[in-house]
Amino acid sequence: MKIFAAEFIKSCVTPEQFPSGQLHEIAFVGRSNVGKSSLINSLLNRRELAKVSRTPGKTRAVNVFLVSTSDPDLSQFHLVDLPGYGFANVSKSVRTQWGPLMEDYLVGRVSLLCVVMLVDSRVATDQDRQTIAWLRSIRHNPLVVATKVDKLKSSERVRTLRQTHRVLGLTEGEMLIPYSSVTGDGRDRVWRALRELAGRHPADIS
């Protein structure tokens, strides 16, 4: 599958600014500093489309990108980058605004095809597990991706990923996709999963 175009559309700080809902949306969520921007850039074959920062909590709004591909089921869609949860080096007042904004976006959004849940392959937490459980409670079965696998030694990768799978409370049949934004490992698997979902849910949502 080829990426024909990927462009930033807008940052949303209120629900009224969310996309109109005429295209499929794929939302990315994860803890602050999990490598979300790097993964989005890797997935779209762009270097600096999503801004990468070493400061946790840099993304403070719901950022929307328009993506065009060669796949007929995903010919155009909105990629939605949600603010990171957990520690963030911003004021308490800003942090308290994130929760309601994310919940407003995730709850009951008909055009939302999939939530891609990112976890650090080395340090999955109870907060990650609780977020997955909450997503399921609002009828989203997230596609879970373990980032930064290039930082794991080959000898420890299988053991660490099994532990991550267990900490997250995933069942034996539920997928955990290892991903490296450095090497591109896992990129094809993520796209394959998203294309399969899109094939089962045609974008007739206007």
C-alpha positions in Angstrom: 0.0 0.0 0.0 1.3 3.4 -0.9 0.8 6.7 1.0 -0.1 9.3 -1.6 -0.5 12.2 0.7 -0.5 13.1 4.4 -1.1 16.6 5.7 -1.9 18.3 9.0 -5.5 19.6 9.0 -6.1 21.2 12.4 -5.7 21.1 16.2 -9.0 20.8 18.1 -9.3 22.1 21.6 -13.1 21.9 21.8 -15.5 19.2 20.6 -17.1 21.6 18.1 -13.8 21.6 16.2 -13.7 17.8 15.7 -13.9 16.5 12.0 -17.3 16.4 10.4 -17.4 12.6 10.4 -17.6 12.0 6.6 -14.4 9.9 6.6 -13.1 7.0 8.7 -11.0 8.1 11.6 -8.1 6.2 13.2 -7.2 7.5 16.6 -3.8 7.1 18.3 -3.6 7.2 22.1 -0.9 6.3 24.7 1.1 7.5 27.7 3.1 10.7 27.4 6.5 10.0 25.8 5.5 6.5 24.5 6.7 7.4 21.0 3.4 8.3 19.4 4.6 11.0 17.1 7.6 8.9 16.0 5.3 6.0 15.2 2.8 8.2 13.3 5.7 9.6 11.2 7.1 6.1 10.6 3.7 4.7 9.7 3.1 7.5 7.1 6.6 7.5 5.8 7.0 11.2 6.8 9.9 12.6 8.8 8.3 15.5 10.6 4.5 15.4 10.0 3.8 14.8 13.7 6.1 16.9 15.8 8.4 14.8 18.0 9.4 16.2 21.4 11.5 15.0 24.3 9.2 16.8 26.6 6.3 14.5 27.8 2.9 16.0 27.2 3.9 18.1 24.2 0.7 17.2 22.4 -2.0 19.3 24.1 -4.8 19.2 21.6 -6.6 16.6 19.3 -4.5 16.9 16.2 -6.1 15.8 12.9 -4.3 14.7 9.7 -5.8 13.8 6.3 -4.2 10.7 4.7 -4.7 9.4 1.2 -3.5 5.9 0.2 -3.7 3.4 -2.6 -6.0 1.1 -0.7 -9.6 1.3 -1.8 -10.9 0.8 1.7 -8.7 3.5 3.1 -8.4 5.8 0.2 -8.9 8.7 2.5 -9.1 8.9 6.2 -8.4 11.1 9.2 -5.6 10.1 11.5 -6.3 11.6 14.9 -3.4 12.1 17.4 -4.8 12.4 20.9 -3.0 14.0 23.9 -0.8 11.6 25.9 -2.0 10.6 29.3 0.0 10.2 32.5 2.9 12.5 33.5 3.0 15.7 31.5 5.1 18.8 32.2 2.2 21.2 32.0 0.0 22.9 34.5 -2.7 21.1 36.4 -5.4 23.2 34.7 -4.2 22.1 31.3 -4.1 18.4 32.3 -7.7 18.5 33.7 -8.8 19.8 30.3 -7.4 16.8 28.4 -9.5 14.1 30.0 -12.9 15.6 29.1 -11.7 16.5 25.6 -10.4 12.9 24.9 -13.6 11.4 26.4 -15.8 13.7 24.2 -13.9 12.5 21.2 -13.8 8.8 22.0 -17.3 8.2 23.3 -20.0 7.6 20.7 -18.0 8.8 17.6 -19.6 6.9 14.7 -16.8 7.7 12.2 -14.1 6.2 14.5 -12.9 3.1 12.8 -10.2 2.1 15.3 -8.3 3.2 18.4 -4.6 2.3 18.2 -3.4 2.0 21.8 0.4 2.5 22.2 2.4 1.1 25.1 6.1 1.1 25.8 7.2 -2.5 25.1 9.6 -2.2 28.1 7.4 -0.6 30.7 3.7 -1.4 30.4 1.8 0.0 33.4 -1.4 -0.4 35.3 -2.5 2.9 33.8 -2.1 1.3 30.3 -4.2 -1.7 31.4 -6.9 0.5 32.9 -7.0 2.6 29.7 -7.5 -0.5 27.6 -10.3 -1.6 30.0 -12.0 1.8 29.7 -11.8 1.8 25.9 -13.5 -1.6 25.9 -16.2 -0.3 28.3 -17.1 2.4 25.7 -17.1 -0.3 22.9 -13.7 0.2 21.4 -11.5 -2.9 21.1 -8.1 -1.2 20.6 -5.3 -2.3 18.4 -2.5 -2.6 20.9 1.0 -1.7 19.6 4.2 -2.1 21.7 6.6 0.7 20.8 10.4 1.0 21.0 11.2 -2.7 20.5 14.5 -1.7 19.0 15.6 -0.9 22.5 15.1 -4.5 23.6 17.9 -7.0 23.1 17.1 -9.9 20.9 17.5 -12.3 23.8 14.9 -10.5 25.9 12.4 -9.5 23.3 10.1 -12.5 23.5 10.1 -12.7 27.3 9.5 -8.9 27.7 6.6 -8.9 25.1 5.0 -11.8 26.9 5.2 -9.9 30.1 3.8 -6.8 28.5 0.9 -8.9 27.1 0.2 -10.2 30.6 0.4 -6.8 32.4 -2.1 -5.4 29.9 -4.6 -8.1 30.6 -4.8 -9.2 27.0 -6.2 -12.7 26.3 -4.2 -15.3 24.5 -5.9 -14.6 21.2 -5.5 -10.8 21.4 -2.9 -9.2 19.3 0.1 -7.2 20.6 2.1 -5.8 17.7 5.8 -5.0 18.4 6.9 -1.8 16.6 10.1 0.1 16.0 9.9 3.6 14.6 13.7 3.3 14.0 13.7 0.1 11.9 10.1 0.0 10.7 9.5 -3.4 12.3 5.8 -3.9 12.7 4.7 -1.3 10.2 3.3 -3.8 7.7 1.4 -5.6 10.5 -0.2 -2.4 11.7 -1.4 -1.4 8.2 -2.6 -4.9 7.5 -4.8 -4.9 10.7 -6.2 -1.4 9.8 -6.9 -2.4 6.2 -8.8 -5.5 7.4 -10.9 -3.4 9.8 -11.7 -0.9 7.0 -12.6 -3.7 4.7 -15.2 -4.9 7.2 -16.6 -1.4 7.8 -17.1 0.5 4.6 -16.9 4.3 5.0 -20.6 4.9 4.4 -21.0 7.1 7.4 -22.2 10.5 6.0 
